[in-house]
Amino acid sequence: MGKYAVINPATGETIKEYPTATDAGIQDAIDAAQKAYTAWSRKTTLAERAALAQKAADLFRERKEALGAIINREMGKPLAQSIGEAAFSGDITEVFAKNAEEWLADEVLDVEDGLRTFIRHQGLGVILGIMPWNYPYYQVARFASPNLILGNTIVLKHAECCPESALAIEQIYRDAGFPEGAYVNVFASHDQVSTIIADDRIQGVSLTGSERAGAIVAEQAGKYLKKCVLELGGSDVFLVLETDNIDHAVKHAVAGRMENTGQACNGSKRIVVMDKYFDEFTEKFKAAIAGLSYDNGDFGPLSSAGATRGLSAQVQGALAQGAKLLVGDNDPKGNVYTPSILAEITPAMDVYSQELFGPVAQIYKVSSDEEAIELANASPYGLGSIVICDDLERAERVGNQLDVGMVFIGASGLEGADIPFGGVKKSGYGRELGKGGMMEFANKKLFRFAG
């Protein structure tokens, strides 16, 4: 792996490079995090740590304009979305700060022998976070903020293309009052990540990234008996089953597919439409996708030249196997990829089971709920789903049969700062956000009193 660098994907310009950490620097980072855990986390109250997190939340929002500009040039996210992500990271941090005492309250157990018994939720120690480029602030905030409040300390390895945002986040936690070592950013190599996981002071690992990276990290974490949370890829379905408002369905299909220029793990990548709506939906969906404008900021460039090459190759492979491109030309200009729709995809095609990480939708026609469910579950991934159906009981019945971690009914964008997030199958395991996310790296310590 080369140096960490800010390379503007809109222009290809290398703005600044950062050296990879030395091995001694990695050890210093772990030392600092362990010291902060033993000397600070164990000696502070939950209320004190939550108060510092509230200050961090305020700083995310106060600095949202500057933070937004950073990731706009690092990974190409449209500026308004970049600013919104920074502000949302503040909202996430505030939710954890405000709910921590309730969510982490002692759990009193009603036991047969009547002895006083309860479970107390405390930190485990130093937790390694391996974070992705597509949501540089949001992904970190939803991992780091609850763990700092819980009493863990953080060693954070960010994506190689996000060094400036990585440093900006570290500065936010320091400026909020967290002591040296509570949150430590490291520009680590892949080999150094393996070294960190193997270190006895590291008590857990959280990774958001690709299926391939997740498999490697899970293997390493398992070897050293470390708790692991994985949030990996997705090929989410958008099911249109029954509706009197096709325009509403099209609007949310576009939003679900185009968020972050289609570079969201839980983006609506497979649009599945009941046959009686298919023609009308497809014509309106084509018009909406074709009407999006790069110049107007509807979407941005893909994050890197490598991402552009990869997506183009996947689409070309689909076309070579017989799929049809209804919108788009698979001819990117630099890293600007025209939003596209692929149709006539069959199970024999590679793209049928692949994740397309960019502004390319797949559209399918089905004739029954059973066919829609079978198609949805054919994916190796199982992150989220969206069901458009005016009959809410029917929507819930279908949702019950989807092999996914999340079912949103009636609209896209139903995520929230306090809403659990996570998937099944090759989309990973564990949850982030909400009370469940705060509990992932908790020591659920049992207390029993003899009398």
N, C-alpha and C positions, 0 to 999 in steps of 0.2 A: 504494500500500500504506500502511495506517495504522501506528500505533504497535505495537510489540511489547507484548503484554499477557498477563497470567495471567487467564484467564476460566474459572472453574470450570464445566465442562460439566454437572455434576450439579445446579447451582443457577442458572446463568446470571450469577452475581455476578462483576463485574470486581474482582479483588483488587489488582492493581497494574499500572501501565503503564510502559513504558520507551521513551524517544525513539529514533527511528531515528538511526543514526550520521550525522554530518556528512561531507561530502566530504573535508574535511581529516582527520577521524578515520580514514577509510578509508585515506588515504595514509599516515598514521602507523602503521596496523596493518601495511601491506605493508612499510613501511620497517623496522619492528621485526622482522618475520619474516625479511626479507632479511639484516638485520644479524646475527640469531641464526644463520642458516645459514652465513654467511661467518666469523663470529667464534667460533662455538661448535661447530656440527655438524661442520664440517670439521676441527676441532682436537681432537675427543674420539674415544675408541675405541668400537667397537661394544659392548664389555663395559660401559663406563661408561654408555652410553645405556640399555642393557638393565637395568642396576641401578636407574636412575631409574624405568624403566617398572615394575619389580617393586614399588617403593614406591607408585606410582600404583595398582597392582593391590590392594595392601594397603589403601589408602585407600578405594577403591571398596567394599570389603567392610566395612571399619570403619564407614563412613558410610551403609551400606545402608538403615537405618531412616529417617534424615533424607532421603536421596535418594529413597526410595520415596514418602514423604509429598509431596514436591515434585511428582512427575509424576502422583500420584493426583489432586491438585487442578488440575494444568495440563491434562491431557488425559483424565482419567477412568479410567485403568487401575485395576482392583481392587488394593487395597493389597498383598495377598500377592504378586501378580504384579509389582507395581512394585518391591517389595523384592527379589524374585528377579531382576529384570532388572539392578538395580544390582550385586548379587553376581555375576551371570554376566558382567557387564562387567569385573569384577575377574579372573574366571577367564580371559577372553579375553586381557586384557592380560598376565597371568602366562604363558600359553602362548607368546605372542610373545617375552616376556622370556627364558624358559627355552630356547626353541628357536632363538633368533636366530643364535647363532654357528654352529650346525650348518646352518641353512637358508641363511645368507648366506656360507658358506665359499667360498673361491676355487674355481672350477671349472677344473680342469686339463684342457687339450685335448691329445689324442694326434694330433699333426699330422704330415703326410707328410714335411716337411723336418727333423723332429726338434728344431727350436728350442723352447726353453722358452716355453710359451704358456699363458696362463690368463685367465679372466674374473673380475673382481672386481665385486661388487655394492655400489654406493654410492648415496647420495641424489642427487636431481636439483636440489633447491632448495626453493622455496616452493610448497606445494600447497594449492589451495582445496578445502574440503569444504563441500558444501551438503546439510544433513541434514534428515530428516523428523521429524514429531511422534509417529509411532506407536510408536517404540522410542527414546526420547530419549537414553538412555545407551548402549545396546547398539550402535546404528548408529554413534555417534561413536567408541566404543572400538575397534570393529573397523576403522575407517578410520585414526584418529589414532595409536593405540598402535604399530602396525607401522611407520608412516611416521616417527614420532619416533625409533624405534630404528634404522631404516635410515639416518637422517641427514637426512631432510627436515624442514622446519618447516611449520607449519599456520596458515592463516587459515580460521576456521570460521564459516560462516553457518548458524545453526540456524533451525528453524521459528518463525514469528511467535508461535505460542501457547506456546512453550517457553523464554521468556527466563530464568526462574529456574534451570531445569536447565542451560541453556547456561552460565550464570555459575558454577554449582556444578562443572561439569566443568572449566572453565578453572582454577578454584581448586584442584582436585585435582592437575592437572599442575604447577601452580606449587608447591603444598605438597610435591609429590614431589621437587622440586629442579630441574625444567626451568627454564631461565633465561627472563627476560623476552623475549618475541618468539618463543619456540619454539612456543607455542600461543597464538594470539590470537583471541578471540571478537569478532565484529563483528555488530551489529544492522543489517545492510545492507538497503537497498531493492533491488527488482529491477533498477532502472537502475544502481545501484552494483555489483551482481553483474556486470553486463556490463562495467563499467569495470575491475573486478578481473581478470576473465578476459583482457581486452585488455592488461593491464599486462605488460611484457616480463619482469618479475621472477617472474611466476607461471608455473610449469613444468608444471602439470597440474591437472585438475579431477575430483573425484569427487562424483557426485550420487546420492542415493537419493531417489526421489520418483515423481511421475506420469509417464506417457508424454509428456504435453504438455510438462512442464518439461524432461524429458530431451531432447526434440527441439530445444528452444530452446537449451539449454546445449551440446548436441553441435554445433549449427550455429555457435555463437559460438566454441567451442573449436577447431573445424575451421578457421574463418576465421583464427585466430591461431596455428594449428599447435601446439595444446596437446594432450598426451595426456589422454584422457578415459575414466573408468570410470562406467558407468551401471547402477544397480540400480533397475529400474522396476516396473511393475505385474505382476500375475499372475492367472490364473484356473485354478489348479491342479486337476488331476483326482485323485479318490480312486477307484481301480478295485477292485471286489470281483469277483474272477474265480472262485476256487475255495477253499472253506474249510469245515472242519468246526465252526467256532466263529463263528457269526454275531454272538454277543454281543461277542466281541473286535473284530470289524469295526465294529460300531456304536459301541463305546466310542471307537475311534480316529478314526472319522468325526466324532463329536461334538467330540473334542479338536482334530482338525485344522481344523474349521470355526470353533470358538468361541474359540480362542486370541486373547487381546487383543480380546475382544468382536468377533471376526471381522475385525479391522482389521490383518491381517498380509498382506504381499504374497504370501507363499507359503502362505497358508491354503488348506485343501481346499474350494474353492468349488463344484466340480462333482462330485457323488457319482454314480458310474456303476456300476450293479449288474447282474450277469448275471441273465437272466430267471428262472432256477430259484430264485434267492434273493430276488428283488425284493419279493414280497409280505411275506415274513417280515421282511426287512431294513427295509422301509419302515415297517411297524407299530412295530417296536422303535425305529427312528430317530425317528419322530414322537413316541413316548412320552418318549424321552430328551431331545429338544429342548424339548418342552412342559414338562418337569419342571424345567428350569433356573430359578433364582431370582435376581433382582436383589438382593433383600434379603439373601440368603445369600452374596453376592459371587461368584456363578457368572459373572456378566458385569457390565460397567459401562455408563455412558452412552456414546453416541458422542462423538467428540472435540469437536464443535462443532455449533451450530445449522445451519451450512451443510452439514456432513456428513450431518446428519439429513434435511434437505430433499432433498439429492441422492439418498440411498438410497431414501427414500420415493417420489420421482418415478420412479426406475428400476423399483421394484416395481409401482407403479401402471401404468406403461407396459406392463409384462409382462402384468398382469392384463387391461388393455384389449385386448391383442393375443391373449388366449385362454389364457394360463397360469392354473394353479390354485394357490391358497395352501392347503397342507395343514395348516400350523401357522402361527399368527400372525395379526395383523389389520391390519398396515400403518397403525397408528394410534399413533404414538409419543407418550409422555407426557413433554413436554419433550424431552430428548435421549435418553431411555430407549426403545430400540427392542426390541420383543418378538422374541426369536429365532424364525426362520421357515423354512419349507421351500416352495420353488416347484417345481411339477411340470408335466408336459405341455407342456414347452417345445419349440418347433420351430425349425429353422434360419432360418425367416422372421422370427422375433421378434428385436427389438433386443438383448434380454438374452442371447441365445444367444452373442453375441460380446463382451459387456461384462464388466467386472470389478465385482462387487458388494462394496464395501468396508464390511462390517458383518455382523451375525449372520443372514445369509440364505443358505441352501444351495439349490442347484439339484440335483434328482435325476432321473436318466435310467435307462431300462431298455435293455439290449442283449442280443443273443442269440449273440454270438461274439466272440472276441478281435479279429478284424478290424474288427468294428463298433465295439468299444470304442476301438481305436487310431485309427480314422477320426474318431470323435467327439472324442477327446482332442486330436488334432492340428488340429481345425477352429478352435481358438482362435487369435487373433492373438498371444497370449502364449505363452511357453515357459519358465516359471521352474522349478517343481518338480512332483513327482507322488508319489503313494503307490499301491503295488500290493499288495493283499491276495490272496495265492495260496499255498496249502500246497505246491504243486509249485514249488519255487524255480527250477528250470530254465525252466519256462514263464514264471514271473514275469520272469526275466531276459530271455527272448526278447521278451516284450512291451515291457519297458523299453528294449531296444535300438531299438525302432521308434517310441518317443515323441520328439517334437521338443521336448525340455526340457533344462535344464541339470542337473537332479538327479532321481534315482529312488530313493525310499525303499521298501524291500520289507519288508512284514510289520507295519509300525507307523507311526504318526505320531510327530513329535517326535524324529527321529533326527539333528537338528542337533547340532553340537558346537563347542566353542571352537577346535578345530584342524581342523574339517571345511570344505573350500572351499564357497563359497556364490555362486550366480549363475545366470543364465539365457541364453536365446537369443531370437530373434525380437524382438517388441516388449517383452520383459522386460529388454532391455538387453544389455550386453556387459562383459566383464571379470569378475574374481572377487575376492571378499573372503574373509578368514579363511584359515588354513593357510599353507603355504609360498607358494602361488600368490598369495595376497592380499598377502603381504609384498613380492612381486616386481613388482607392477603399476607402481609408480612408482620403480623402481630403474634407475639407469644401469648397464647391463651392460658395464662398461669392459674393453676388451681390452688385455692386456699381452703384448708379444713381445720377446724378448731375442735379440740378434744372435748371441750365442755365449757 
